[in-house]
């Protein structure tokens, strides 16, 4: 019976974040506001930046709230499930189970990037990842955000800031895990590195445009038909 409960917990740790984060705020908000598919507008990305550029600040605010809520909730629910069903505190740095949160984070990103509900075509996962970061370990989550802010402030490239933050994230996780004497520090590092690698992979087209100096800077508008070009 105990083994079955553990199997159930791990199954839910994958299913809940994936399905919850597969609900795409940008697609829903844009559909309500303009009746259009955000994936056919601007850069074609179903995320916050493209919503801001094509739908305006008010729509972007709803996307921001929606993505943060689902990212945080997916991690909190998994924690409550493990605590309620098998008595494990996934937020503890001493019992060796903190890695479950990072595993859930992977599925949260997968759900946002490859959503079941929208033909497996979603956003790039930055905002959802940041929300999950805060829910897992807010200290390790704030550090990459600082990197993001600095890079964007200097270059005005949101994509470059996102890529640098994603690359820095696993090292922030490792550093703070070791400082907190987390017995799963290196497992946390490996799992968070998977998250960072996924985020960078999803920005591969941005990397090409950055190299070609054709990437749009923060504040530049995207044409509605740009995604079709």
C-alpha positions in Angstrom: 0.0 0.0 0.0 2.8 2.4 0.9 4.6 1.7 -2.4 1.3 2.4 -4.3 1.0 5.8 -2.5 4.5 6.8 -3.6 3.8 5.8 -7.2 0.6 7.9 -7.0 2.5 10.9 -5.6 5.1 10.8 -8.4 2.5 10.3 -11.0 0.6 13.4 -9.7 3.9 15.3 -9.5 4.2 15.0 -13.2 0.5 15.1 -14.3 -0.7 18.1 -12.2 2.1 20.6 -13.2 1.9 19.5 -16.8 -1.9 19.9 -17.2 -2.1 23.0 -15.0 0.7 24.9 -16.8 -0.7 23.8 -20.1 -3.5 26.3 -19.6 -2.0 29.2 -21.6 -2.9 32.6 -20.4 -1.7 34.4 -23.5 -3.8 32.3 -25.8 -6.9 32.7 -23.7 -6.5 36.5 -23.0 -5.8 37.2 -26.7 -8.8 35.1 -27.8 -11.1 37.0 -25.5 -9.7 40.4 -26.3 -9.3 40.2 -30.1 -10.7 36.8 -31.1 -7.3 35.9 -32.6 -4.7 33.3 -31.9 -1.6 34.9 -30.3 0.5 32.2 -32.1 -0.4 33.8 -35.4 0.5 37.3 -34.3 3.8 39.1 -33.8 6.6 36.8 -33.1 4.2 33.8 -32.9 5.1 33.1 -29.3 2.3 32.5 -26.8 3.9 34.4 -24.0 3.9 37.7 -22.1 6.3 39.7 -24.3 4.3 38.9 -27.5 1.1 39.7 -25.7 2.4 43.0 -24.6 3.6 43.9 -28.1 0.4 42.8 -29.9 -2.4 43.2 -27.3 -1.2 46.0 -25.0 -0.4 46.4 -21.3 -3.8 45.5 -19.9 -3.9 42.1 -21.7 -0.2 41.5 -20.7 -1.1 42.1 -17.1 -3.7 39.3 -17.1 -1.2 37.0 -18.7 1.4 37.9 -16.1 -1.0 37.1 -13.3 -2.2 33.9 -14.9 1.2 32.5 -15.6 2.5 33.3 -12.1 -0.5 31.7 -10.4 -0.3 28.5 -12.4 3.5 28.2 -11.9 3.2 28.7 -8.1 0.1 26.5 -7.7 1.6 23.6 -9.6 4.5 23.4 -7.1 2.4 24.0 -4.0 -0.1 21.3 -4.9 2.7 18.7 -5.4 4.1 19.7 -2.0 0.7 19.3 -0.4 0.1 15.9 -2.1 3.5 14.5 -0.8 2.9 15.8 2.6 -0.7 14.6 2.8 -0.3 11.2 1.3 3.2 10.0 2.4 4.1 12.6 5.1 7.1 14.0 3.2 8.0 17.7 3.4 9.4 18.6 0.0 10.5 22.0 1.2 12.8 20.5 3.8 16.5 20.8 3.1 17.4 17.9 5.4 15.3 14.9 4.3 16.7 14.7 0.7 13.3 15.2 -1.0 13.6 18.8 -2.2 14.4 17.5 -5.6 10.7 16.5 -6.1 10.0 20.2 -6.5 12.5 20.6 -9.3 11.1 17.5 -11.0 7.7 19.1 -10.8 9.2 22.3 -12.3 10.3 20.3 -15.3 6.8 19.1 -16.0 5.4 22.6 -15.4 7.7 24.0 -18.1 6.8 21.1 -20.4 3.2 21.8 -19.9 3.5 25.4 -20.8 5.8 24.8 -23.8 4.1 21.7 -25.2 0.4 22.1 -24.0 -1.9 19.2 -24.6 -4.8 21.6 -25.1 -3.3 23.6 -27.9 -1.7 21.1 -30.2 1.5 21.0 -28.2 2.4 24.6 -29.2 2.7 27.0 -26.3 5.1 29.6 -25.0 8.7 29.6 -24.1 8.3 29.0 -20.4 10.2 31.9 -18.8 7.5 33.4 -16.7 6.1 30.1 -15.6 9.6 28.9 -14.7 10.2 32.1 -12.7 6.9 31.5 -10.8 7.9 27.9 -10.1 11.4 29.1 -9.0 9.8 31.3 -6.4 7.6 28.5 -5.1 10.5 26.1 -4.9 13.2 28.3 -3.4 12.5 32.0 -3.6 16.1 32.9 -2.9 17.5 30.8 -5.8 14.6 32.2 -7.9 15.4 35.9 -7.3 19.0 35.6 -8.3 18.3 34.7 -12.0 15.7 37.4 -12.0 18.3 40.0 -11.0 20.5 38.7 -13.9 17.5 39.0 -16.2 16.8 42.6 -15.1 20.5 43.7 -15.5 20.9 42.2 -19.0 17.6 43.7 -20.2 18.4 47.1 -18.7 21.7 47.1 -20.5 20.8 45.6 -23.8 17.0 46.1 -24.1 16.8 42.5 -25.3 14.2 40.4 -23.3 15.3 37.2 -25.0 19.0 37.7 -24.1 18.0 38.4 -20.5 15.9 35.3 -20.5 18.7 33.1 -21.9 21.3 34.4 -19.5 18.9 33.9 -16.5 18.2 30.4 -17.7 21.9 29.6 -17.9 22.5 31.0 -14.5 19.6 29.4 -12.7 21.1 25.9 -12.1 24.2 27.4 -10.5 22.1 29.6 -8.3 20.2 26.5 -7.2 23.4 24.6 -6.5 24.9 27.5 -4.6 21.9 28.1 -2.3 21.3 24.4 -1.9 24.8 23.9 -0.6 24.5 27.0 1.6 21.3 25.5 3.1 23.0 22.1 3.6 20.4 20.5 1.3 21.3 16.8 1.0 19.8 16.8 -2.5 21.9 19.7 -3.7 23.5 18.0 -6.7 20.2 16.4 -7.8 18.6 19.8 -7.6 21.4 21.2 -9.8 20.9 18.5 -12.4 17.1 18.9 -12.6 17.3 22.7 -12.7 19.9 22.4 -15.4 17.4 20.5 -17.4 14.9 23.3 -16.9 17.5 25.9 -18.0 18.5 23.8 -21.0 14.8 23.6 -22.1 14.4 27.4 -21.8 17.5 28.1 -23.8 16.4 25.6 -26.5 13.0 27.3 -26.8 14.9 30.5 -27.5 16.9 29.1 -30.4 15.2 31.3 -33.0 15.9 34.3 -30.8 19.6 33.3 -30.6 19.7 33.3 -34.4 18.1 36.7 -34.6 20.4 38.1 -31.9 23.4 36.8 -33.9 22.0 38.4 -37.1 21.1 41.7 -35.2 17.4 41.3 -36.2 16.0 40.6 -32.7 13.4 43.2 -31.5 14.3 45.2 -28.4 12.0 45.9 -25.5 9.4 48.5 -26.5 9.4 47.7 -30.2 6.0 46.7 -31.6 5.5 43.5 -33.6 3.4 43.5 -36.7 0.3 41.3 -36.6 1.4 39.3 -39.6 5.0 38.9 -38.7 4.6 35.4 -37.4 3.5 34.2 -40.9 6.7 35.6 -42.6 
